[in-house]
Amino acid sequence: MYKAYRCNKCRVVFAIPTEDIRRMEKQGRYIACPFGHKEISEPDKYDSLKECMDNSVYVREGRRMRQIK
Ligand SMILES: [Zn+2]
């Protein structure tokens, strides 16, 4: 299960596995975009699907980001 986020600075859409989000929250870490911005928003499901089709999509894999589109 992934959760989609959108960066408010570079407009990139990226997805992070929900277990990673839980781990990061536990460690008190911020969720940041692949380019390190912390100004991110959580689009609703419809928006994120639409955005995913329109934009590059990154998925976090362990410590790095992989571009899947
Ligand atoms: Zn960004």
PDB file of the backbone (N, CA, C, O) and the ligand in Angstrom, with CONECT records:
HET     ZN  A 101       1
ATOM      1  N   MET A   1       0.839  -1.198   0.000  1.00  0.00           N
ATOM      2  CA  MET A   1       0.000   0.000   0.000  1.00  0.00           C
ATOM      3  C   MET A   1       0.876   1.251   0.000  1.00  0.00           C
ATOM      4  O   MET A   1       1.769   1.403   0.833  1.00  0.00           O
ATOM      5  N   TYR A   2       0.606   2.122  -0.932  1.00  0.00           N
ATOM      6  CA  TYR A   2       1.363   3.355  -1.055  1.00  0.00           C
ATOM      7  C   TYR A   2       0.458   4.547  -0.778  1.00  0.00           C
ATOM      8  O   TYR A   2      -0.759   4.492  -0.952  1.00  0.00           O
ATOM      9  N   LYS A   3       1.096   5.617  -0.343  1.00  0.00           N
ATOM     10  CA  LYS A   3       0.365   6.863  -0.168  1.00  0.00           C
ATOM     11  C   LYS A   3       1.006   7.912  -1.071  1.00  0.00           C
ATOM     12  O   LYS A   3       2.228   8.051  -1.116  1.00  0.00           O
ATOM     13  N   ALA A   4       0.170   8.635  -1.777  1.00  0.00           N
ATOM     14  CA  ALA A   4       0.681   9.613  -2.731  1.00  0.00           C
ATOM     15  C   ALA A   4       0.806  10.987  -2.080  1.00  0.00           C
ATOM     16  O   ALA A   4      -0.040  11.398  -1.287  1.00  0.00           O
ATOM     17  N   TYR A   5       1.876  11.679  -2.434  1.00  0.00           N
ATOM     18  CA  TYR A   5       2.089  13.047  -1.973  1.00  0.00           C
ATOM     19  C   TYR A   5       2.459  13.902  -3.165  1.00  0.00           C
ATOM     20  O   TYR A   5       2.922  13.405  -4.191  1.00  0.00           O
ATOM     21  N   ARG A   6       2.249  15.193  -3.010  1.00  0.00           N
ATOM     22  CA  ARG A   6       2.666  16.130  -4.039  1.00  0.00           C
ATOM     23  C   ARG A   6       3.488  17.234  -3.396  1.00  0.00           C
ATOM     24  O   ARG A   6       3.133  17.769  -2.346  1.00  0.00           O
ATOM     25  N   CYS A   7       4.609  17.565  -4.059  1.00  0.00           N
ATOM     26  CA  CYS A   7       5.456  18.648  -3.561  1.00  0.00           C
ATOM     27  C   CYS A   7       4.888  19.975  -4.022  1.00  0.00           C
ATOM     28  O   CYS A   7       4.563  20.141  -5.198  1.00  0.00           O
ATOM     29  N   ASN A   8       4.768  20.932  -3.093  1.00  0.00           N
ATOM     30  CA  ASN A   8       4.231  22.239  -3.457  1.00  0.00           C
ATOM     31  C   ASN A   8       5.265  23.108  -4.154  1.00  0.00           C
ATOM     32  O   ASN A   8       4.913  24.134  -4.737  1.00  0.00           O
ATOM     33  N   LYS A   9       6.542  22.717  -4.106  1.00  0.00           N
ATOM     34  CA  LYS A   9       7.593  23.523  -4.736  1.00  0.00           C
ATOM     35  C   LYS A   9       7.868  23.068  -6.160  1.00  0.00           C
ATOM     36  O   LYS A   9       7.797  23.871  -7.091  1.00  0.00           O
ATOM     37  N   CYS A  10       8.183  21.789  -6.340  1.00  0.00           N
ATOM     38  CA  CYS A  10       8.520  21.324  -7.691  1.00  0.00           C
ATOM     39  C   CYS A  10       7.382  20.549  -8.334  1.00  0.00           C
ATOM     40  O   CYS A  10       7.536  20.048  -9.447  1.00  0.00           O
ATOM     41  N   ARG A  11       6.235  20.438  -7.654  1.00  0.00           N
ATOM     42  CA  ARG A  11       5.006  19.848  -8.195  1.00  0.00           C
ATOM     43  C   ARG A  11       5.142  18.367  -8.513  1.00  0.00           C
ATOM     44  O   ARG A  11       4.258  17.794  -9.151  1.00  0.00           O
ATOM     45  N   VAL A  12       6.220  17.742  -8.087  1.00  0.00           N
ATOM     46  CA  VAL A  12       6.394  16.330  -8.385  1.00  0.00           C
ATOM     47  C   VAL A  12       5.448  15.513  -7.506  1.00  0.00           C
ATOM     48  O   VAL A  12       5.192  15.863  -6.354  1.00  0.00           O
ATOM     49  N   VAL A  13       4.941  14.434  -8.063  1.00  0.00           N
ATOM     50  CA  VAL A  13       4.099  13.515  -7.305  1.00  0.00           C
ATOM     51  C   VAL A  13       4.928  12.293  -6.972  1.00  0.00           C
ATOM     52  O   VAL A  13       5.629  11.752  -7.826  1.00  0.00           O
ATOM     53  N   PHE A  14       4.844  11.864  -5.726  1.00  0.00           N
ATOM     54  CA  PHE A  14       5.624  10.693  -5.345  1.00  0.00           C
ATOM     55  C   PHE A  14       4.814   9.854  -4.375  1.00  0.00           C
ATOM     56  O   PHE A  14       3.875  10.333  -3.740  1.00  0.00           O
ATOM     57  N   ALA A  15       5.197   8.606  -4.278  1.00  0.00           N
ATOM     58  CA  ALA A  15       4.466   7.667  -3.430  1.00  0.00           C
ATOM     59  C   ALA A  15       5.433   7.032  -2.450  1.00  0.00           C
ATOM     60  O   ALA A  15       6.570   6.720  -2.801  1.00  0.00           O
ATOM     61  N   ILE A  16       4.979   6.844  -1.225  1.00  0.00           N
ATOM     62  CA  ILE A  16       5.797   6.239  -0.180  1.00  0.00           C
ATOM     63  C   ILE A  16       4.997   5.096   0.427  1.00  0.00           C
ATOM     64  O   ILE A  16       3.816   5.261   0.732  1.00  0.00           O
ATOM     65  N   PRO A  17       5.637   3.921   0.610  1.00  0.00           N
ATOM     66  CA  PRO A  17       4.907   2.824   1.264  1.00  0.00           C
ATOM     67  C   PRO A  17       4.444   3.243   2.644  1.00  0.00           C
ATOM     68  O   PRO A  17       5.171   3.915   3.376  1.00  0.00           O
ATOM     69  N   THR A  18       3.213   2.837   3.002  1.00  0.00           N
ATOM     70  CA  THR A  18       2.647   3.287   4.269  1.00  0.00           C
ATOM     71  C   THR A  18       3.470   2.800   5.458  1.00  0.00           C
ATOM     72  O   THR A  18       3.506   3.471   6.489  1.00  0.00           O
ATOM     73  N   GLU A  19       4.133   1.648   5.341  1.00  0.00           N
ATOM     74  CA  GLU A  19       4.953   1.199   6.473  1.00  0.00           C
ATOM     75  C   GLU A  19       6.177   2.093   6.656  1.00  0.00           C
ATOM     76  O   GLU A  19       6.654   2.273   7.777  1.00  0.00           O
ATOM     77  N   ASP A  20       6.691   2.658   5.546  1.00  0.00           N
ATOM     78  CA  ASP A  20       7.789   3.618   5.653  1.00  0.00           C
ATOM     79  C   ASP A  20       7.317   4.897   6.340  1.00  0.00           C
ATOM     80  O   ASP A  20       8.037   5.473   7.156  1.00  0.00           O
ATOM     81  N   ILE A  21       6.093   5.342   6.004  1.00  0.00           N
ATOM     82  CA  ILE A  21       5.558   6.558   6.613  1.00  0.00           C
ATOM     83  C   ILE A  21       5.427   6.362   8.120  1.00  0.00           C
ATOM     84  O   ILE A  21       5.789   7.237   8.906  1.00  0.00           O
ATOM     85  N   ARG A  22       4.898   5.192   8.512  1.00  0.00           N
ATOM     86  CA  ARG A  22       4.762   4.902   9.946  1.00  0.00           C
ATOM     87  C   ARG A  22       6.114   4.931  10.632  1.00  0.00           C
ATOM     88  O   ARG A  22       6.249   5.485  11.723  1.00  0.00           O
ATOM     89  N   ARG A  23       7.127   4.330   9.990  1.00  0.00           N
ATOM     90  CA  ARG A  23       8.463   4.277  10.583  1.00  0.00           C
ATOM     91  C   ARG A  23       9.048   5.680  10.710  1.00  0.00           C
ATOM     92  O   ARG A  23       9.645   6.024  11.730  1.00  0.00           O
ATOM     93  N   MET A  24       8.868   6.497   9.649  1.00  0.00           N
ATOM     94  CA  MET A  24       9.412   7.852   9.675  1.00  0.00           C
ATOM     95  C   MET A  24       8.738   8.688  10.760  1.00  0.00           C
ATOM     96  O   MET A  24       9.391   9.482  11.438  1.00  0.00           O
ATOM     97  N   GLU A  25       7.429   8.504  10.917  1.00  0.00           N
ATOM     98  CA  GLU A  25       6.711   9.256  11.958  1.00  0.00           C
ATOM     99  C   GLU A  25       7.206   8.860  13.337  1.00  0.00           C
ATOM    100  O   GLU A  25       7.348   9.703  14.223  1.00  0.00           O
ATOM    101  N   LYS A  26       7.468   7.568  13.513  1.00  0.00           N
ATOM    102  CA  LYS A  26       7.956   7.089  14.800  1.00  0.00           C
ATOM    103  C   LYS A  26       9.322   7.678  15.116  1.00  0.00           C
ATOM    104  O   LYS A  26       9.633   7.984  16.267  1.00  0.00           O
ATOM    105  N   GLN A  27      10.138   7.833  14.065  1.00  0.00           N
ATOM    106  CA  GLN A  27      11.480   8.379  14.241  1.00  0.00           C
ATOM    107  C   GLN A  27      11.472   9.905  14.264  1.00  0.00           C
ATOM    108  O   GLN A  27      12.517  10.534  14.434  1.00  0.00           O
ATOM    109  N   GLY A  28      10.291  10.496  14.093  1.00  0.00           N
ATOM    110  CA  GLY A  28      10.190  11.946  14.108  1.00  0.00           C
ATOM    111  C   GLY A  28      10.771  12.607  12.882  1.00  0.00           C
ATOM    112  O   GLY A  28      11.175  13.769  12.935  1.00  0.00           O
ATOM    113  N   ARG A  29      10.820  11.877  11.769  1.00  0.00           N
ATOM    114  CA  ARG A  29      11.381  12.438  10.541  1.00  0.00           C
ATOM    115  C   ARG A  29      10.289  13.029   9.672  1.00  0.00           C
ATOM    116  O   ARG A  29       9.140  12.587   9.686  1.00  0.00           O
ATOM    117  N   TYR A  30      10.683  14.043   8.914  1.00  0.00           N
ATOM    118  CA  TYR A  30       9.746  14.662   7.988  1.00  0.00           C
ATOM    119  C   TYR A  30       9.673  13.857   6.704  1.00  0.00           C
ATOM    120  O   TYR A  30      10.649  13.236   6.284  1.00  0.00           O
ATOM    121  N   ILE A  31       8.514  13.878   6.098  1.00  0.00           N
ATOM    122  CA  ILE A  31       8.378  13.337   4.749  1.00  0.00           C
ATOM    123  C   ILE A  31       8.760  14.443   3.778  1.00  0.00           C
ATOM    124  O   ILE A  31       8.215  15.545   3.837  1.00  0.00           O
ATOM    125  N   ALA A  32       9.691  14.148   2.889  1.00  0.00           N
ATOM    126  CA  ALA A  32      10.160  15.147   1.938  1.00  0.00           C
ATOM    127  C   ALA A  32      10.064  14.598   0.521  1.00  0.00           C
ATOM    128  O   ALA A  32      10.025  13.385   0.315  1.00  0.00           O
ATOM    129  N   CYS A  33      10.027  15.492  -0.439  1.00  0.00           N
ATOM    130  CA  CYS A  33       9.956  15.079  -1.834  1.00  0.00           C
ATOM    131  C   CYS A  33      11.327  14.540  -2.265  1.00  0.00           C
ATOM    132  O   CYS A  33      12.301  14.677  -1.526  1.00  0.00           O
ATOM    133  N   PRO A  34      11.409  13.920  -3.471  1.00  0.00           N
ATOM    134  CA  PRO A  34      12.699  13.353  -3.903  1.00  0.00           C
ATOM    135  C   PRO A  34      13.814  14.390  -3.974  1.00  0.00           C
ATOM    136  O   PRO A  34      14.989  14.025  -4.015  1.00  0.00           O
ATOM    137  N   PHE A  35      13.471  15.666  -3.990  1.00  0.00           N
ATOM    138  CA  PHE A  35      14.485  16.709  -4.084  1.00  0.00           C
ATOM    139  C   PHE A  35      14.696  17.420  -2.751  1.00  0.00           C
ATOM    140  O   PHE A  35      15.387  18.435  -2.679  1.00  0.00           O
ATOM    141  N   GLY A  36      14.087  16.869  -1.693  1.00  0.00           N
ATOM    142  CA  GLY A  36      14.379  17.354  -0.357  1.00  0.00           C
ATOM    143  C   GLY A  36      13.459  18.436   0.165  1.00  0.00           C
ATOM    144  O   GLY A  36      13.678  18.935   1.269  1.00  0.00           O
ATOM    145  N   HIS A  37      12.443  18.818  -0.581  1.00  0.00           N
ATOM    146  CA  HIS A  37      11.521  19.837  -0.091  1.00  0.00           C
ATOM    147  C   HIS A  37      10.563  19.230   0.927  1.00  0.00           C
ATOM    148  O   HIS A  37      10.142  18.079   0.803  1.00  0.00           O
ATOM    149  N   LYS A  38      10.234  20.021   1.922  1.00  0.00           N
ATOM    150  CA  LYS A  38       9.305  19.541   2.948  1.00  0.00           C
ATOM    151  C   LYS A  38       7.929  20.166   2.815  1.00  0.00           C
ATOM    152  O   LYS A  38       7.043  19.891   3.624  1.00  0.00           O
ATOM    153  N   GLU A  39       7.738  21.006   1.804  1.00  0.00           N
ATOM    154  CA  GLU A  39       6.438  21.652   1.583  1.00  0.00           C
ATOM    155  C   GLU A  39       5.586  20.729   0.725  1.00  0.00           C
ATOM    156  O   GLU A  39       5.423  20.956  -0.474  1.00  0.00           O
ATOM    157  N   ILE A  40       5.049  19.699   1.340  1.00  0.00           N
ATOM    158  CA  ILE A  40       4.294  18.723   0.574  1.00  0.00           C
ATOM    159  C   ILE A  40       2.836  18.733   1.005  1.00  0.00           C
ATOM    160  O   ILE A  40       2.506  19.115   2.127  1.00  0.00           O
ATOM    161  N   SER A  41       1.980  18.312   0.102  1.00  0.00           N
ATOM    162  CA  SER A  41       0.566  18.184   0.431  1.00  0.00           C
ATOM    163  C   SER A  41       0.115  16.780   0.086  1.00  0.00           C
ATOM    164  O   SER A  41       0.766  16.063  -0.675  1.00  0.00           O
ATOM    165  N   GLU A  42      -1.017  16.405   0.664  1.00  0.00           N
ATOM    166  CA  GLU A  42      -1.565  15.083   0.417  1.00  0.00           C
ATOM    167  C   GLU A  42      -2.806  15.225  -0.452  1.00  0.00           C
ATOM    168  O   GLU A  42      -3.884  15.550   0.044  1.00  0.00           O
ATOM    169  N   PRO A  43      -2.652  14.983  -1.738  1.00  0.00           N
ATOM    170  CA  PRO A  43      -3.845  15.082  -2.586  1.00  0.00           C
ATOM    171  C   PRO A  43      -4.832  13.975  -2.256  1.00  0.00           C
ATOM    172  O   PRO A  43      -4.443  12.900  -1.800  1.00  0.00           O
ATOM    173  N   ASP A  44      -6.107  14.245  -2.487  1.00  0.00           N
ATOM    174  CA  ASP A  44      -7.077  13.171  -2.256  1.00  0.00           C
ATOM    175  C   ASP A  44      -6.919  12.107  -3.346  1.00  0.00           C
ATOM    176  O   ASP A  44      -6.165  12.294  -4.301  1.00  0.00           O
ATOM    177  N   LYS A  45      -7.625  11.011  -3.197  1.00  0.00           N
ATOM    178  CA  LYS A  45      -7.382   9.861  -4.066  1.00  0.00           C
ATOM    179  C   LYS A  45      -7.591  10.202  -5.528  1.00  0.00           C
ATOM    180  O   LYS A  45      -6.784   9.833  -6.382  1.00  0.00           O
ATOM    181  N   TYR A  46      -8.663  10.898  -5.812  1.00  0.00           N
ATOM    182  CA  TYR A  46      -8.939  11.226  -7.207  1.00  0.00           C
ATOM    183  C   TYR A  46      -7.826  12.093  -7.780  1.00  0.00           C
ATOM    184  O   TYR A  46      -7.331  11.835  -8.877  1.00  0.00           O
ATOM    185  N   ASP A  47      -7.437  13.119  -7.036  1.00  0.00           N
ATOM    186  CA  ASP A  47      -6.372  14.008  -7.492  1.00  0.00           C
ATOM    187  C   ASP A  47      -5.078  13.263  -7.719  1.00  0.00           C
ATOM    188  O   ASP A  47      -4.400  13.462  -8.727  1.00  0.00           O
ATOM    189  N   SER A  48      -4.736  12.393  -6.765  1.00  0.00           N
ATOM    190  CA  SER A  48      -3.441  11.739  -6.883  1.00  0.00           C
ATOM    191  C   SER A  48      -3.410  10.808  -8.086  1.00  0.00           C
ATOM    192  O   SER A  48      -2.390  10.705  -8.767  1.00  0.00           O
ATOM    193  N   LEU A  49      -4.516  10.134  -8.349  1.00  0.00           N
ATOM    194  CA  LEU A  49      -4.563   9.274  -9.525  1.00  0.00           C
ATOM    195  C   LEU A  49      -4.385  10.094 -10.796  1.00  0.00           C
ATOM    196  O   LEU A  49      -3.633   9.724 -11.698  1.00  0.00           O
ATOM    197  N   LYS A  50      -5.093  11.215 -10.843  1.00  0.00           N
ATOM    198  CA  LYS A  50      -5.017  12.077 -12.011  1.00  0.00           C
ATOM    199  C   LYS A  50      -3.603  12.631 -12.154  1.00  0.00           C
ATOM    200  O   LYS A  50      -3.032  12.638 -13.245  1.00  0.00           O
ATOM    201  N   GLU A  51      -3.045  13.097 -11.033  1.00  0.00           N
ATOM    202  CA  GLU A  51      -1.701  13.655 -11.073  1.00  0.00           C
ATOM    203  C   GLU A  51      -0.679  12.606 -11.473  1.00  0.00           C
ATOM    204  O   GLU A  51       0.271  12.895 -12.200  1.00  0.00           O
ATOM    205  N   CYS A  52      -0.882  11.383 -10.990  1.00  0.00           N
ATOM    206  CA  CYS A  52       0.060  10.324 -11.311  1.00  0.00           C
ATOM    207  C   CYS A  52       0.092  10.060 -12.810  1.00  0.00           C
ATOM    208  O   CYS A  52       1.127   9.683 -13.361  1.00  0.00           O
ATOM    209  N   MET A  53      -1.037  10.259 -13.458  1.00  0.00           N
ATOM    210  CA  MET A  53      -1.068  10.033 -14.895  1.00  0.00           C
ATOM    211  C   MET A  53      -0.447  11.189 -15.653  1.00  0.00           C
ATOM    212  O   MET A  53       0.036  11.019 -16.772  1.00  0.00           O
ATOM    213  N   ASP A  54      -0.459  12.369 -15.042  1.00  0.00           N
ATOM    214  CA  ASP A  54       0.021  13.561 -15.731  1.00  0.00           C
ATOM    215  C   ASP A  54       1.484  13.873 -15.457  1.00  0.00           C
ATOM    216  O   ASP A  54       2.105  14.633 -16.200  1.00  0.00           O
ATOM    217  N   ASN A  55       2.030  13.303 -14.416  1.00  0.00           N
ATOM    218  CA  ASN A  55       3.357  13.722 -13.968  1.00  0.00           C
ATOM    219  C   ASN A  55       4.294  12.541 -13.816  1.00  0.00           C
ATOM    220  O   ASN A  55       3.880  11.382 -13.856  1.00  0.00           O
ATOM    221  N   SER A  56       5.554  12.859 -13.641  1.00  0.00           N
ATOM    222  CA  SER A  56       6.499  11.840 -13.239  1.00  0.00           C
ATOM    223  C   SER A  56       6.117  11.328 -11.869  1.00  0.00           C
ATOM    224  O   SER A  56       5.631  12.085 -11.028  1.00  0.00           O
ATOM    225  N   VAL A  57       6.332  10.062 -11.644  1.00  0.00           N
ATOM    226  CA  VAL A  57       5.982   9.479 -10.368  1.00  0.00           C
ATOM    227  C   VAL A  57       7.226   8.829  -9.770  1.00  0.00           C
ATOM    228  O   VAL A  57       7.939   8.080 -10.437  1.00  0.00           O
ATOM    229  N   TYR A  58       7.461   9.125  -8.534  1.00  0.00           N
ATOM    230  CA  TYR A  58       8.583   8.548  -7.819  1.00  0.00           C
ATOM    231  C   TYR A  58       8.057   7.648  -6.715  1.00  0.00           C
ATOM    232  O   TYR A  58       7.041   7.934  -6.081  1.00  0.00           O
ATOM    233  N   VAL A  59       8.763   6.572  -6.507  1.00  0.00           N
ATOM    234  CA  VAL A  59       8.410   5.686  -5.410  1.00  0.00           C
ATOM    235  C   VAL A  59       9.646   5.522  -4.549  1.00  0.00           C
ATOM    236  O   VAL A  59      10.751   5.308  -5.046  1.00  0.00           O
ATOM    237  N   ARG A  60       9.436   5.624  -3.260  1.00  0.00           N
ATOM    238  CA  ARG A  60      10.542   5.479  -2.342  1.00  0.00           C
ATOM    239  C   ARG A  60      10.825   3.996  -2.125  1.00  0.00           C
ATOM    240  O   ARG A  60       9.929   3.220  -1.793  1.00  0.00           O
ATOM    241  N   GLU A  61      12.087   3.617  -2.319  1.00  0.00           N
ATOM    242  CA  GLU A  61      12.495   2.223  -2.110  1.00  0.00           C
ATOM    243  C   GLU A  61      13.653   2.242  -1.140  1.00  0.00           C
ATOM    244  O   GLU A  61      14.782   2.564  -1.510  1.00  0.00           O
ATOM    245  N   GLY A  62      13.373   1.897   0.099  1.00  0.00           N
ATOM    246  CA  GLY A  62      14.431   1.964   1.096  1.00  0.00           C
ATOM    247  C   GLY A  62      14.906   3.391   1.240  1.00  0.00           C
ATOM    248  O   GLY A  62      14.124   4.264   1.617  1.00  0.00           O
ATOM    249  N   ARG A  63      16.170   3.651   0.949  1.00  0.00           N
ATOM    250  CA  ARG A  63      16.730   4.979   1.168  1.00  0.00           C
ATOM    251  C   ARG A  63      16.719   5.826  -0.077  1.00  0.00           C
ATOM    252  O   ARG A  63      17.072   7.004  -0.020  1.00  0.00           O
ATOM    253  N   ARG A  64      16.323   5.261  -1.204  1.00  0.00           N
ATOM    254  CA  ARG A  64      16.403   6.064  -2.415  1.00  0.00           C
ATOM    255  C   ARG A  64      15.040   6.157  -3.104  1.00  0.00           C
ATOM    256  O   ARG A  64      14.117   5.397  -2.812  1.00  0.00           O
ATOM    257  N   MET A  65      14.952   7.099  -4.014  1.00  0.00           N
ATOM    258  CA  MET A  65      13.748   7.301  -4.790  1.00  0.00           C
ATOM    259  C   MET A  65      13.945   6.715  -6.168  1.00  0.00           C
ATOM    260  O   MET A  65      14.975   6.928  -6.808  1.00  0.00           O
ATOM    261  N   ARG A  66      12.953   5.977  -6.619  1.00  0.00           N
ATOM    262  CA  ARG A  66      12.998   5.419  -7.960  1.00  0.00           C
ATOM    263  C   ARG A  66      11.912   6.077  -8.783  1.00  0.00           C
ATOM    264  O   ARG A  66      10.760   6.161  -8.356  1.00  0.00           O
ATOM    265  N   GLN A  67      12.286   6.550  -9.981  1.00  0.00           N
ATOM    266  CA  GLN A  67      11.298   7.143 -10.857  1.00  0.00           C
ATOM    267  C   GLN A  67      10.640   6.021 -11.645  1.00  0.00           C
ATOM    268  O   GLN A  67      11.310   5.263 -12.347  1.00  0.00           O
ATOM    269  N   ILE A  68       9.314   5.922 -11.521  1.00  0.00           N
ATOM    270  CA  ILE A  68       8.628   4.830 -12.196  1.00  0.00           C
ATOM    271  C   ILE A  68       7.908   5.320 -13.443  1.00  0.00           C
ATOM    272  O   ILE A  68       7.309   4.526 -14.168  1.00  0.00           O
ATOM    273  N   LYS A  69       7.961   6.631 -13.698  1.00  0.00           N
ATOM    274  CA  LYS A  69       7.327   7.143 -14.921  1.00  0.00           C
ATOM    275  C   LYS A  69       8.010   8.428 -15.328  1.00  0.00           C
ATOM    276  O   LYS A  69       7.637   9.034 -16.332  1.00  0.00           O
TER     277      LYS A  69
HETATM  278 ZN    ZN A 101      10.113  19.253  -4.251  1.00  0.00          ZN2+
END
